[in-house]
Amino acid sequence: MDNLKYKLIREIKQYNEYCNVLEKLVAIGKESVQDEIDLLTLLIEKWDNEHNTFEDSDPIKILKSLMEEHDLKAKDLIKILNLSKGTISKILNYNKGLSKETIRKLSNHFKVSQEVFNRPYIMVNGLSKYSHKNRRKNFAEVE
């Protein structure tokens, strides 16, 4: 079975290679490569789930770490997320939470599970950033 195009990911080098291939395939955007995209996504997600190093970090720390790893600056997020410079600054400084759309875009760009960015963290105003339901609860507690 050495003729398989893709195999289970066993090492970080292979993981990085598969992420690069997936990124290129997604950029092509043709239906003819969708099965390959789906397979690579499954393999990468399996690796991510087994080698998750993000458990103790909040989403903004993770984002900053991924930005450093990919040699990205805050200004690069403007294009990636289609957000203003001010909004990016507020996000990175814990003044604004991550929207569902932003989480999806970050997940897609960095090829990580959405759960990496969709977890509670403390904002500058002292409130924990949860779901919309929990945010309302937190605001009710402040009043």
Contacts in CASP RR format, 6 or more apart in sequence:
PFRMAT RR
TARGET T0000
AUTHOR 0000-0000-0000
METHOD contacts of the structure
MODEL  1
MDNLKYKLIREIKQYNEYCNVLEKLVAIGKESVQDEIDLLTLLIEKWDNE
HNTFEDSDPIKILKSLMEEHDLKAKDLIKILNLSKGTISKILNYNKGLSK
ETIRKLSNHFKVSQEVFNRPYIMVNGLSKYSHKNRRKNFAEVE
5 36 0 8 1.000
6 18 0 8 1.000
6 39 0 8 1.000
6 40 0 8 1.000
6 43 0 8 1.000
8 43 0 8 1.000
8 46 0 8 1.000
9 15 0 8 1.000
9 18 0 8 1.000
9 43 0 8 1.000
9 44 0 8 1.000
9 46 0 8 1.000
9 47 0 8 1.000
15 44 0 8 1.000
15 47 0 8 1.000
18 40 0 8 1.000
18 43 0 8 1.000
18 44 0 8 1.000
19 44 0 8 1.000
19 111 0 8 1.000
21 40 0 8 1.000
22 37 0 8 1.000
22 40 0 8 1.000
22 41 0 8 1.000
22 44 0 8 1.000
22 111 0 8 1.000
23 111 0 8 1.000
25 33 0 8 1.000
25 36 0 8 1.000
25 37 0 8 1.000
25 40 0 8 1.000
26 37 0 8 1.000
26 108 0 8 1.000
44 111 0 8 1.000
45 113 0 8 1.000
48 112 0 8 1.000
48 113 0 8 1.000
49 113 0 8 1.000
54 62 0 8 1.000
54 112 0 8 1.000
54 116 0 8 1.000
57 65 0 8 1.000
58 119 0 8 1.000
58 120 0 8 1.000
58 121 0 8 1.000
58 122 0 8 1.000
59 98 0 8 1.000
59 116 0 8 1.000
59 117 0 8 1.000
59 118 0 8 1.000
59 119 0 8 1.000
59 121 0 8 1.000
60 91 0 8 1.000
60 92 0 8 1.000
60 94 0 8 1.000
60 121 0 8 1.000
62 116 0 8 1.000
62 117 0 8 1.000
63 91 0 8 1.000
63 92 0 8 1.000
63 106 0 8 1.000
63 117 0 8 1.000
64 92 0 8 1.000
66 72 0 8 1.000
66 110 0 8 1.000
66 112 0 8 1.000
67 73 0 8 1.000
67 74 0 8 1.000
67 76 0 8 1.000
67 77 0 8 1.000
70 110 0 8 1.000
72 80 0 8 1.000
74 85 0 8 1.000
74 88 0 8 1.000
74 89 0 8 1.000
74 92 0 8 1.000
75 85 0 8 1.000
75 88 0 8 1.000
77 83 0 8 1.000
77 88 0 8 1.000
78 84 0 8 1.000
78 85 0 8 1.000
78 88 0 8 1.000
80 105 0 8 1.000
80 106 0 8 1.000
80 109 0 8 1.000
81 88 0 8 1.000
81 102 0 8 1.000
81 105 0 8 1.000
81 106 0 8 1.000
82 105 0 8 1.000
83 91 0 8 1.000
83 102 0 8 1.000
87 96 0 8 1.000
89 95 0 8 1.000
90 96 0 8 1.000
90 97 0 8 1.000
91 97 0 8 1.000
91 98 0 8 1.000
91 102 0 8 1.000
93 124 0 8 1.000
94 121 0 8 1.000
94 122 0 8 1.000
94 123 0 8 1.000
94 124 0 8 1.000
95 123 0 8 1.000
95 124 0 8 1.000
95 125 0 8 1.000
97 123 0 8 1.000
97 129 0 8 1.000
98 106 0 8 1.000
98 117 0 8 1.000
98 118 0 8 1.000
98 129 0 8 1.000
102 117 0 8 1.000
103 114 0 8 1.000
103 117 0 8 1.000
103 118 0 8 1.000
104 114 0 8 1.000
106 112 0 8 1.000
106 117 0 8 1.000
107 113 0 8 1.000
107 114 0 8 1.000
107 116 0 8 1.000
107 117 0 8 1.000
120 128 0 8 1.000
120 129 0 8 1.000
120 130 0 8 1.000
120 134 0 8 1.000
121 128 0 8 1.000
121 129 0 8 1.000
122 128 0 8 1.000
122 129 0 8 1.000
123 129 0 8 1.000
127 135 0 8 1.000
127 138 0 8 1.000
127 139 0 8 1.000
127 142 0 8 1.000
128 134 0 8 1.000
128 138 0 8 1.000
129 135 0 8 1.000
130 138 0 8 1.000
END
